[in-house]
Structure formats: C-alpha cells, structure tokens
Amino acid sequence: MIAVSNSSPLINLARIDQLNLLERIFGRLIIPEAVWQEVAAEGQDYAGADEIRQAKWVERASVSNRQLVHSLRQELDAGEAEAIALAVEINADWLLMDERLGRQTARHFNLRYIGLIGVLQLAKQSGEIAALRPLLEQLRDVSGFRISLSLYEQVLRNMGEL
C-alpha cells in the first residue's frame, strides 16, 4: 500500500513517539519535497526530524506537475499542495491530511484521504495499538492537537473505549 503524507500527521505522531505506526499500517510512505523540507530540513530541531531522515520506509519524491502545485498553492500551503499533487501523480492508496481545506481539495481529486485520528483508529482495528484514549490524550496534551469533545467521545465510543 502506498501513502503520501502531509507534515502534520508526521510531526504529531513523532511527538507522541508513534511515527512507526505509519510503517506498520501503510508499509510505504512517500513525502513530497516540500514536506521533507518542512519536517526534516527546516524542522530539524523538532519532533520527528531525525526519525524521518533515518527511516528507510519513508521516501521523498518530487512532484512533476508543477502547474498543478502552483494552482493548489492559491489556497493551500506548499506541503499540502505538493502532497495532493503527488498523490494524484502516483495514484496513492491514501493521502494523510488533517487540514480541512486540504481534505476538501483531495475529495475534488477523488483521493482517498485519512487524518491522524483515522490513522489511530486503523491502528487500533489492526491490533497495532491496544487503546486509543491514551494516544488521543497525549496528542492533545503533548502536541496541542485540537479535537472537539464531541469528536473525542464519538471516536472513543466507536472504538469501544467509552
């Protein structure tokens, strides 16, 4: 399975020491140059930078369709635009994207997308993690990841933890 990721899922999973979940769930992760720059180069002192640079299961790729990237940049940041364009180019199985506008754009291109909470749900369903609640709490407390109380409760209810 091939997944393309934007930076926020990578950074947030690294902050709670769960970055390797992506390898166990998706196998192959490809990130565009803009995401690489944001996470591994410019963010070299932040969580996940070293892990991303050293992970053999993370590949970086350049987007060929620069015109599409330029068009997407009207509304999205560089990482989001390149992640969507790359997912379209390589016909990725999944696009990892948390940002609402990025997800709406991905839907326009008929891309199958999933956010960080969805990744954690997949991890629980596949037995990669035993419980979701502690990770959601870490995301909120350690990463400052915003999740509404209603979504928090709904996810826990759906996963049998509430």
Secondary structure in CASP SS format (residue, H / E / C, confidence):
PFRMAT SS
TARGET T0000
AUTHOR 0000-0000-0000
METHOD secondary structure of the structure
MODEL  1
M C 1.00
I E 1.00
A E 1.00
V E 1.00
S E 1.00
N C 1.00
S H 1.00
S H 1.00
P H 1.00
L H 1.00
I H 1.00
N H 1.00
L H 1.00
A H 1.00
R H 1.00
I C 1.00
D C 1.00
Q C 1.00
L C 1.00
N C 1.00
L H 1.00
L H 1.00
E H 1.00
R H 1.00
I H 1.00
F H 1.00
G C 1.00
R E 1.00
L E 1.00
I E 1.00
I E 1.00
P E 1.00
E H 1.00
A H 1.00
V H 1.00
W H 1.00
Q H 1.00
E H 1.00
V H 1.00
A H 1.00
A H 1.00
E C 1.00
G C 1.00
Q C 1.00
D C 1.00
Y C 1.00
A C 1.00
G C 1.00
A H 1.00
D H 1.00
E H 1.00
I H 1.00
R H 1.00
Q H 1.00
A C 1.00
K C 1.00
W C 1.00
V E 1.00
E E 1.00
R E 1.00
A E 1.00
S C 1.00
V C 1.00
S C 1.00
N C 1.00
R H 1.00
Q H 1.00
L H 1.00
V H 1.00
H H 1.00
S H 1.00
L H 1.00
R C 1.00
Q C 1.00
E C 1.00
L C 1.00
D C 1.00
A H 1.00
G H 1.00
E H 1.00
A H 1.00
E H 1.00
A H 1.00
I H 1.00
A H 1.00
L H 1.00
A H 1.00
V H 1.00
E H 1.00
I H 1.00
N C 1.00
A C 1.00
D C 1.00
W E 1.00
L E 1.00
L E 1.00
M C 1.00
D C 1.00
E C 1.00
R H 1.00
L H 1.00
G H 1.00
R H 1.00
Q H 1.00
T H 1.00
A H 1.00
R H 1.00
H H 1.00
F C 1.00
N C 1.00
L C 1.00
R C 1.00
Y E 1.00
I E 1.00
G C 1.00
L H 1.00
I H 1.00
G H 1.00
V H 1.00
L H 1.00
Q H 1.00
L H 1.00
A H 1.00
K H 1.00
Q H 1.00
S C 1.00
G C 1.00
E C 1.00
I C 1.00
A C 1.00
A C 1.00
L C 1.00
R H 1.00
P H 1.00
L H 1.00
L H 1.00
E H 1.00
Q H 1.00
L H 1.00
R H 1.00
D H 1.00
V H 1.00
S H 1.00
G C 1.00
F C 1.00
R C 1.00
I C 1.00
S C 1.00
L H 1.00
S H 1.00
L H 1.00
Y H 1.00
E H 1.00
Q H 1.00
V H 1.00
L H 1.00
R H 1.00
N H 1.00
M C 1.00
G C 1.00
E C 1.00
L C 1.00
END
